[in-house]
Amino acid sequence: MADRRLQVFHTVARLLSFTKAADALHMTQPAVTFQVRQLEAYFNTRLFDRTHNSITLTEVGERVYESATTIFEQYALMEKTVTEMTGDINGVLMIGASTTIAEYLLPVLLGDFKIKYPDVHIRLKVSNTEGIVSMVENNVIDLGVVEAPVSNKSLVVNLCRMDQLVALVPWGHPLAQRKDVSVKKLVTYPYISREEGSGTRDVITEYFNQAGLSFDDLNVVMELGSIEAIKGAVASGMGVSILSRAAIQKDLQLGMLKEIELNPPLERPFSFVYQNQKFRLQAIEELLKFLHNYCDTVTDDQS
């Protein structure tokens, strides 16, 4: 319902980037530029000062941005009020999740949510934890689900559950018959690591540090950005690794890999991350309730 030109301008002004705005709005950059120029023509003044590498708001642009923010807050409040009165939950939700969660936990959950709310359309972006937090900060996504601690104090971070990480070796490996293994023993073998920026890697690196090891001390033979690639490399005997237990259940059932508990145990949080906005779409409120109910169920089952 709101003026499309104003929506596009507001996104560009918030991100101070035509490229990021185009990605957030699922538009081409020329289309974003066209919409902003149309609004500037309407007001007969520039809203942005453009340089070769950056853009800034003009004084008029600042005022338009402030007014647009108020307009969209009121629009969200209106939509929330109408939805609560009619019970009609719909809209488009932008969700971001780090790899383990997106590939092994969210598909079933989002499928169940879609059955309950068929008029809600969900778009899922997959990135590492660092990328997901950045997208939440820039309002590119409505909700992030991440697998590592979040340091940004301006974001709301709600713990869902704790995830256990385990050592992963191929059958026939010298460690395969052990029930548990220390990290110092594990990393005497060739090690396969996640890529830099991965939430899994950050948590494991901290675990190494607590054991008196640095990442440079490891015999890293590969750094891979895919969990499936890591599992394949381990199964082929190229090295050992550490992964979430949630990501290897099918492989264990098929007898392709052997898990060994770490001693001491290693856990990391699965958390929801979002902006502390005064008004949110009712659809995102319902999704948060749905996800929290799942987390409570899992926690009860584990206790």
MARTORTOR-249866 format. One record per residue (C-alpha): residue in three letters; x, y, z negated. Coordinates in steps of 0.1 Angstrom, whole numbers, plus 5000, padded with zeros to 4 digits. Each point is the difference from the previous one (the first is absolute). Example, Ala and Ser with C-alpha at 12.3 -4.5 7.8 and 13.67 -1.06 7.14 Angstrom:
! residues 2
(ALA, (5123, 4955, 4922))
(SER, (5014, 5034, 5007))
This chain:
! residues 303
(MET, (5000, 5000, 5000))
(ALA, (5028, 5024, 4992))
(ASP, (5016, 5020, 5029))
(ARG, (5026, 4977, 5016))
(ARG, (5023, 5029, 5007))
(LEU, (5000, 5008, 4963))
(GLN, (5007, 4963, 4990))
(VAL, (5029, 4998, 5024))
(PHE, (5014, 5034, 4988))
(HIS, (4996, 4989, 4963))
(THR, (5020, 4968, 5006))
(VAL, (5028, 5018, 5018))
(ALA, (5002, 5026, 4973))
(ARG, (5000, 4974, 4973))
(LEU, (5028, 4980, 5016))
(LEU, (5017, 5029, 5017))
(SER, (5006, 4978, 5030))
(PHE, (4981, 4995, 5033))
(THR, (5016, 4966, 5003))
(LYS, (4989, 4987, 4966))
(ALA, (4966, 5016, 5004))
(ALA, (4995, 4982, 5034))
(ASP, (5009, 4967, 4983))
(ALA, (4977, 5006, 4971))
(LEU, (4971, 5010, 5023))
(HIS, (5007, 4972, 5026))
(MET, (5003, 5027, 5027))
(THR, (5027, 5009, 5024))
(GLN, (5022, 5029, 4992))
(PRO, (4988, 5021, 5030))
(ALA, (4964, 4995, 4988))
(VAL, (5009, 5012, 4965))
(THR, (5018, 5030, 5015))
(PHE, (4970, 5008, 5022))
(GLN, (4976, 4999, 4971))
(VAL, (5022, 5024, 4979))
(ARG, (5004, 5024, 5029))
(GLN, (4962, 5000, 5005))
(LEU, (4996, 5010, 4963))
(GLU, (5026, 5027, 5004))
(ALA, (4982, 5013, 5031))
(TYR, (4967, 5000, 4980))
(PHE, (5016, 5022, 4973))
(ASN, (5021, 5019, 5025))
(THR, (5031, 4996, 4979))
(ARG, (5029, 4976, 4994))
(LEU, (4995, 4976, 4971))
(PHE, (5035, 4985, 5002))
(ASP, (5035, 5014, 5005))
(ARG, (5018, 4975, 5022))
(THR, (5038, 4995, 5002))
(HIS, (5019, 4973, 5018))
(ASN, (5001, 4976, 4971))
(SER, (4972, 5011, 4977))
(ILE, (4967, 5018, 4995))
(THR, (4987, 5022, 4972))
(LEU, (4966, 5016, 4993))
(THR, (4995, 5036, 5007))
(GLU, (4983, 5022, 4974))
(VAL, (4967, 4995, 5019))
(GLY, (5008, 4963, 5003))
(GLU, (5004, 4998, 4962))
(ARG, (4965, 5015, 4995))
(VAL, (4984, 4978, 5025))
(TYR, (5017, 4969, 4984))
(GLU, (4987, 5010, 4966))
(SER, (4965, 5005, 5013))
(ALA, (5001, 4968, 5020))
(THR, (5010, 4981, 4969))
(THR, (4970, 5013, 4981))
(ILE, (4977, 4992, 5029))
(PHE, (5012, 4964, 5002))
(GLU, (4998, 4995, 4962))
(GLN, (4963, 5012, 5002))
(TYR, (4994, 4978, 5030))
(ALA, (5014, 4970, 4980))
(LEU, (4978, 5009, 4970))
(MET, (4969, 5003, 5023))
(GLU, (5008, 4966, 5016))
(LYS, (5005, 4984, 4966))
(THR, (4967, 5014, 4987))
(VAL, (4980, 4988, 5030))
(THR, (5017, 4965, 4999))
(GLU, (4991, 4996, 4963))
(MET, (4964, 5010, 5007))
(THR, (4996, 4977, 5030))
(GLY, (5023, 4972, 4991))
(ASP, (5014, 5000, 5035))
(ILE, (5038, 4993, 4999))
(ASN, (5018, 5006, 5032))
(GLY, (5030, 5018, 5015))
(VAL, (5036, 4993, 5010))
(LEU, (5026, 4991, 4974))
(MET, (5037, 5003, 5006))
(ILE, (5019, 4974, 4979))
(GLY, (5037, 4994, 4998))
(ALA, (5017, 4970, 4986))
(SER, (5036, 4987, 4997))
(THR, (5008, 4968, 5019))
(THR, (4994, 4973, 4974))
(ILE, (4966, 5015, 4989))
(ALA, (4989, 5007, 5036))
(GLU, (5008, 4965, 5013))
(TYR, (4992, 4977, 4971))
(LEU, (4975, 5017, 4976))
(LEU, (4979, 5027, 5018))
(PRO, (4985, 4981, 5029))
(VAL, (4976, 4979, 4979))
(LEU, (4991, 5029, 4977))
(LEU, (4993, 5024, 5028))
(GLY, (4980, 4973, 5017))
(ASP, (4978, 4996, 4969))
(PHE, (4996, 5038, 4997))
(LYS, (4990, 5002, 5037))
(ILE, (4972, 4974, 4994))
(LYS, (4986, 5021, 4972))
(TYR, (5004, 5034, 5018))
(PRO, (4998, 4992, 5038))
(ASP, (4997, 5037, 5009))
(VAL, (5034, 5009, 4985))
(HIS, (5028, 4998, 5025))
(ILE, (5035, 4993, 4986))
(ARG, (5032, 5008, 5018))
(LEU, (5031, 4985, 4985))
(LYS, (5035, 5013, 5003))
(VAL, (5029, 4978, 4991))
(SER, (5034, 5014, 4988))
(ASN, (5024, 4995, 4971))
(THR, (4993, 5016, 4966))
(GLU, (5019, 5032, 5008))
(GLY, (4980, 5005, 5032))
(ILE, (4967, 4993, 4983))
(VAL, (5007, 5025, 4972))
(SER, (5010, 5026, 5026))
(MET, (4967, 4995, 5019))
(VAL, (4980, 5004, 4968))
(GLU, (5020, 5032, 4992))
(ASN, (4992, 5014, 5034))
(ASN, (4963, 4989, 4999))
(VAL, (5005, 4978, 5031))
(ILE, (4983, 4972, 4981))
(ASP, (4973, 5000, 4973))
(LEU, (5015, 4972, 4980))
(GLY, (5033, 4982, 4997))
(VAL, (5006, 4965, 4985))
(VAL, (5037, 4996, 4992))
(GLU, (5023, 4974, 4984))
(ALA, (5025, 5022, 4982))
(PRO, (5000, 5028, 4973))
(VAL, (4990, 5034, 5013))
(SER, (5019, 5030, 4987))
(ASN, (4978, 5028, 5013))
(LYS, (4982, 5014, 4969))
(SER, (4975, 5019, 5021))
(LEU, (4984, 4968, 5013))
(VAL, (4975, 4978, 4982))
(VAL, (5016, 4965, 4995))
(ASN, (4978, 4972, 4987))
(LEU, (5015, 4966, 4992))
(CYS, (4981, 4971, 5016))
(ARG, (5021, 4970, 4989))
(MET, (5035, 4988, 4995))
(ASP, (5015, 4979, 5028))
(GLN, (5027, 4974, 4993))
(LEU, (5030, 4997, 5023))
(VAL, (5019, 4967, 5004))
(ALA, (5032, 4987, 5016))
(LEU, (4995, 4984, 5033))
(VAL, (5022, 4972, 5014))
(PRO, (4997, 4973, 5027))
(TRP, (4995, 4964, 4990))
(GLY, (5034, 4983, 4998))
(HIS, (5016, 5031, 4986))
(PRO, (5023, 4995, 4969))
(LEU, (4975, 5020, 4979))
(ALA, (4969, 4983, 5012))
(GLN, (4997, 4975, 4971))
(ARG, (5003, 5027, 4973))
(LYS, (4970, 5013, 4981))
(ASP, (5015, 5035, 4996))
(VAL, (5031, 5019, 5010))
(SER, (5018, 5032, 4988))
(VAL, (5004, 5027, 5026))
(LYS, (5038, 4999, 4995))
(LYS, (4999, 4963, 5010))
(LEU, (4976, 5006, 5029))
(VAL, (5021, 5027, 5017))
(THR, (5031, 4979, 5002))
(TYR, (4983, 4987, 5031))
(PRO, (4993, 5019, 5033))
(TYR, (4971, 5023, 4993))
(ILE, (4972, 5013, 5023))
(SER, (4987, 5034, 4990))
(ARG, (4970, 5022, 5008))
(GLU, (5007, 5033, 5018))
(GLU, (5009, 5032, 4983))
(GLY, (4969, 5019, 4988))
(SER, (4981, 4968, 4993))
(GLY, (4983, 4999, 4966))
(THR, (5011, 4963, 4996))
(ARG, (5036, 5010, 5006))
(ASP, (4999, 5029, 4975))
(VAL, (4986, 4977, 4973))
(ILE, (5025, 4973, 5007))
(THR, (5029, 5025, 5001))
(GLU, (4991, 5012, 4965))
(TYR, (4998, 4964, 4988))
(PHE, (5036, 4995, 5014))
(ASN, (5011, 5031, 4982))
(GLN, (4987, 4988, 4967))
(ALA, (5020, 4968, 5005))
(GLY, (5032, 5021, 5006))
(LEU, (4999, 4997, 5038))
(SER, (4998, 5026, 5027))
(PHE, (4986, 4994, 5035))
(ASP, (5035, 5003, 5013))
(ASP, (5010, 4970, 4979))
(LEU, (4977, 4977, 5020))
(ASN, (5009, 4978, 5030))
(VAL, (4972, 5015, 5021))
(VAL, (5000, 4982, 5033))
(MET, (4968, 5016, 5013))
(GLU, (4976, 5030, 4993))
(LEU, (4966, 4993, 5014))
(GLY, (4968, 5021, 5001))
(SER, (4976, 4971, 5002))
(ILE, (4991, 4975, 4973))
(GLU, (4993, 4974, 5026))
(ALA, (5034, 5005, 5015))
(ILE, (5016, 4996, 4966))
(LYS, (4981, 4968, 4993))
(GLY, (5011, 4986, 5034))
(ALA, (5036, 5009, 4994))
(VAL, (5000, 4983, 4966))
(ALA, (4982, 4969, 5014))
(SER, (5028, 4998, 5027))
(GLY, (5026, 4999, 4973))
(MET, (5015, 5035, 5007))
(GLY, (4998, 5011, 4964))
(VAL, (4980, 5004, 4968))
(SER, (4976, 5029, 4992))
(ILE, (4976, 5013, 4974))
(LEU, (4963, 5006, 5010))
(SER, (4966, 5004, 4985))
(ARG, (4984, 4967, 4989))
(ALA, (4968, 5013, 5017))
(ALA, (5018, 5000, 5034))
(ILE, (5012, 4964, 5000))
(GLN, (4970, 4979, 4990))
(LYS, (4993, 4985, 5034))
(ASP, (5038, 4993, 5006))
(LEU, (5002, 4981, 4966))
(GLN, (4969, 4980, 5009))
(LEU, (5015, 4990, 5033))
(GLY, (5033, 4990, 4983))
(MET, (5020, 5025, 5021))
(LEU, (5016, 5018, 4970))
(LYS, (5008, 4995, 4964))
(GLU, (4993, 5027, 4973))
(ILE, (5021, 5002, 4969))
(GLU, (4991, 5022, 4971))
(LEU, (5024, 5028, 4991))
(ASN, (5015, 5001, 4966))
(PRO, (4992, 5025, 4986))
(PRO, (4967, 5003, 5018))
(LEU, (4995, 5029, 5025))
(GLU, (4967, 5017, 5004))
(ARG, (4989, 5032, 5017))
(PRO, (4967, 5020, 5001))
(PHE, (4974, 5000, 5027))
(SER, (4984, 5034, 4997))
(PHE, (4975, 5023, 5016))
(VAL, (5012, 5035, 5009))
(TYR, (4979, 5029, 5010))
(GLN, (4996, 5038, 4998))
(ASN, (4983, 5014, 4969))
(GLN, (4973, 5017, 5021))
(LYS, (4969, 5016, 4984))
(PHE, (4977, 4986, 5027))
(ARG, (5004, 4968, 5019))
(LEU, (4979, 4981, 5025))
(GLN, (4976, 4976, 4983))
(ALA, (5014, 4973, 5021))
(ILE, (5034, 5003, 4985))
(GLU, (4985, 5001, 4965))
(GLU, (4982, 4967, 5008))
(LEU, (5032, 4985, 5013))
(LEU, (5019, 5009, 4969))
(LYS, (4973, 4984, 4978))
(PHE, (5001, 4969, 5022))
(LEU, (5038, 4997, 4998))
(HIS, (5001, 5007, 4962))
(ASN, (4974, 4973, 4995))
(TYR, (5023, 4976, 5019))
(CYS, (5030, 5010, 4979))
(ASP, (4980, 4995, 4968))
(THR, (4990, 4965, 5012))
(VAL, (5036, 4990, 5008))
(THR, (5013, 5014, 4967))
(ASP, (4973, 4979, 4981))
(ASP, (5010, 4969, 5020))
(GLN, (5037, 5005, 4992))
(SER, (4995, 5006, 4962))
